[in-house]
């Protein structure tokens, strides 16, 4: 990719695919800050988490080249898009990565299943200040005007101040008009779980199949420091995300357990 | 599934697919402890992380029913297998979930990409004491004899003592004969990164494609409390895994940043 070193390089991706309105909204914001490179899946890949493509080869397709905007579609998952962009397309490390704007919330435990957040995490692993952005609106045409207004502030802030090392940000916007949003709130991920409800059907050949559906169960609805509380109370939630899964407290307990003789 | 309430119910899955030798090795261990239910992907799904299947329906295929062993193949990813097993097949919560034995290490940052560990994490989210097991041998026919010996101890221990709440275990076995293994070591996940090396090729129709390959870079090779150190020093690594991505330390820094007027 041709370089313009005087301008920040902004890598944009998502998991709803190259044609998603949420991606367009994010590109509109990003263009205000510098040179924009989009590498996004060629179709929607929601719920693909941090999947990478090992069994099949990956394809990149350049679909737009304007002065400050280059767009590629990619046959892979969101994490593949980031890896390909960093390794094969750019000649310098992007100054910032933004992923989204996802059509649907990625708060609480949804971060585990989210391709949007996987892309942000992958960017963070590569040392790029990275942000995943989502709106609590699952429709195909959400109103992104509030996301644009506040998202611009987040990108500006990140370009100026960076993000703590080893961290990426999980930003969720409530589905509200601009004036009803009460501002930003730094949160932790609420404890909760998606409770499955499989929709069991029978196909025309009399074979069973299952559609995965479900509802979210918030285990701590009254905890004001969680992302779920923030969103329900008209705030934008910002969770600093680190992908170290090790639980140091549990290490102590297990050490005594696995030191037992005659285990 | 028919119940035998006097025997522990052991749910077995993996990401290498229903035909993987590593799954058979794990079933061999599990059968010693109770009634075994296998729900595993119908083909290899390595690197699929915590992906779930939303766009397509899921299929279950019962392929074996013996006295204490029932096996289903599933068209979905490892996390789908766990969700389907818990929601559609069993009438009681499994006493333990074991995932693997994965052909290849899932230490350090590989936990992020691992389908094996996603299944264990999903089990943990459902309140099942869950363990992912992997061997640092990527071949199709690893020697699982040491895994069987020590894996049996881990399952026995977990059935007796449980696992700390909200935790699942990431167990990695070094590629060694039984007698060369120095025992268990409770660890944290080493900081490190997969460095991509895309193999760029041109197909017969003159279109480019990319194969994802790479090597692992350990950022802290000398830290004796990490899983990478344990494995390199002939120990079995056990990392207690919690999927709360929130970084409480970073929350403090961000709070001051996002409280600034005129952001």
Contacts between the chains, C-beta under 8 A, distances in Angstrom:
chain1	res1	chain2	res2	distance
A	44	B	55	7.2
A	46	B	54	5.8
A	46	B	55	7.6
A	47	B	51	6.4
A	47	B	52	4.5
A	47	B	53	7.4
A	47	B	54	4.6
A	48	B	49	7.7
A	48	B	51	4.7
A	49	B	48	7.7
A	49	B	49	4.2
A	49	B	50	3.7
A	49	B	51	4.8
A	49	B	52	7.5
A	49	B	79	7.8
A	49	B	118	7.0
A	50	B	49	3.8
A	50	B	50	6.8
A	50	B	112	5.0
A	50	B	113	5.7
A	51	B	47	6.4
A	51	B	48	4.7
A	51	B	49	4.8
A	51	B	51	4.6
A	51	B	77	8.0
A	51	B	113	7.6
A	52	B	47	4.5
A	52	B	49	7.4
A	52	B	113	5.6
A	52	B	212	6.3
A	53	B	47	7.4
A	53	B	212	6.1
A	54	B	46	5.8
A	54	B	47	4.6
A	54	B	212	6.1
A	55	B	44	7.2
A	55	B	46	7.6
A	57	B	201	7.4
A	57	B	209	3.9
A	57	B	210	6.1
A	57	B	211	5.5
A	58	B	198	7.7
A	58	B	209	6.5
A	58	B	210	4.4
A	58	B	211	7.6
A	58	B	212	6.6
A	59	B	207	7.3
A	59	B	208	7.6
A	59	B	209	5.6
A	59	B	210	7.6
A	60	B	208	7.2
A	60	B	210	7.2
A	77	B	51	8.0
A	79	B	49	7.8
A	79	B	113	7.8
A	80	B	212	6.9
A	83	B	196	4.9
A	83	B	198	7.7
A	83	B	212	6.8
A	84	B	198	6.8
A	84	B	210	6.6
A	86	B	196	7.5
A	87	B	196	4.6
A	87	B	197	7.8
A	87	B	198	5.5
A	88	B	198	5.6
A	88	B	200	7.2
A	88	B	210	6.8
A	109	B	125	6.9
A	109	B	243	7.4
A	111	B	245	5.5
A	112	B	50	5.0
A	112	B	121	7.0
A	112	B	243	5.7
A	113	B	50	5.7
A	113	B	51	7.7
A	113	B	52	5.5
A	113	B	79	7.8
A	118	B	49	7.1
A	121	B	112	7.0
A	125	B	109	6.9
A	125	B	193	5.6
A	126	B	193	7.6
A	153	B	263	5.2
A	156	B	263	7.7
A	157	B	257	6.7
A	157	B	258	7.4
A	157	B	263	5.8
A	161	B	257	5.8
A	164	B	247	7.5
A	164	B	249	7.7
A	164	B	250	4.4
A	164	B	253	5.3
A	164	B	254	7.3
A	166	B	247	7.8
A	167	B	247	5.6
A	167	B	250	4.7
A	169	B	254	7.9
A	170	B	245	7.5
A	184	B	258	4.6
A	186	B	251	5.2
A	186	B	254	4.7
A	186	B	255	4.7
A	186	B	258	5.9
A	187	B	246	7.7
A	187	B	251	7.5
A	188	B	244	7.5
A	188	B	246	3.7
A	188	B	248	6.7
A	188	B	251	6.6
A	189	B	244	5.9
A	189	B	245	5.9
A	189	B	246	4.6
A	191	B	244	7.5
A	193	B	125	5.6
A	193	B	126	7.6
A	196	B	83	4.9
A	196	B	86	7.5
A	196	B	87	4.5
A	197	B	87	7.8
A	198	B	58	7.7
A	198	B	83	7.7
A	198	B	84	6.8
A	198	B	87	5.5
A	198	B	88	5.6
A	200	B	88	7.3
A	201	B	57	7.4
A	207	B	59	7.3
A	208	B	59	7.6
A	208	B	60	7.2
A	209	B	57	3.9
A	209	B	58	6.5
A	209	B	59	5.6
A	210	B	57	6.1
A	210	B	58	4.4
A	210	B	59	7.6
A	210	B	60	7.2
A	210	B	84	6.6
A	210	B	88	6.8
A	211	B	57	5.5
A	211	B	58	7.6
A	212	B	52	6.3
A	212	B	53	6.1
A	212	B	54	6.1
A	212	B	58	6.5
A	212	B	80	6.9
A	212	B	83	6.7
A	238	B	254	6.5
A	238	B	258	6.6
A	239	B	245	7.3
A	239	B	246	5.6
A	240	B	246	6.9
A	240	B	247	4.5
A	240	B	250	3.6
A	240	B	251	5.8
A	240	B	254	5.7
A	241	B	245	4.3
A	241	B	246	7.1
A	241	B	247	6.8
A	242	B	245	6.3
A	242	B	246	7.9
A	242	B	247	4.1
A	242	B	250	7.1
A	243	B	109	7.4
A	243	B	112	5.7
A	243	B	245	6.4
A	244	B	188	7.5
A	244	B	189	5.9
A	244	B	191	7.5
A	245	B	111	5.5
A	245	B	170	7.4
A	245	B	189	5.9
A	245	B	239	7.3
A	245	B	241	4.3
A	245	B	242	6.3
A	245	B	243	6.4
A	246	B	187	7.7
A	246	B	188	3.6
A	246	B	189	4.6
A	246	B	239	5.6
A	246	B	240	6.8
A	246	B	241	7.1
A	246	B	242	7.9
A	247	B	164	7.5
A	247	B	166	7.9
A	247	B	167	5.6
A	247	B	240	4.5
A	247	B	241	6.8
A	247	B	242	4.1
A	248	B	188	6.7
A	249	B	164	7.6
A	250	B	164	4.3
A	250	B	167	4.7
A	250	B	240	3.6
A	250	B	242	7.1
A	251	B	186	5.2
A	251	B	187	7.6
A	251	B	188	6.6
A	251	B	240	5.8
A	253	B	164	5.3
A	254	B	164	7.3
A	254	B	169	7.9
A	254	B	186	4.7
A	254	B	238	6.5
A	254	B	240	5.7
A	255	B	186	4.7
A	257	B	157	6.7
A	257	B	161	5.8
A	258	B	157	7.4
A	258	B	184	4.6
A	258	B	186	5.9
A	258	B	238	6.6
A	263	B	153	5.3
A	263	B	156	7.7
A	263	B	157	5.8
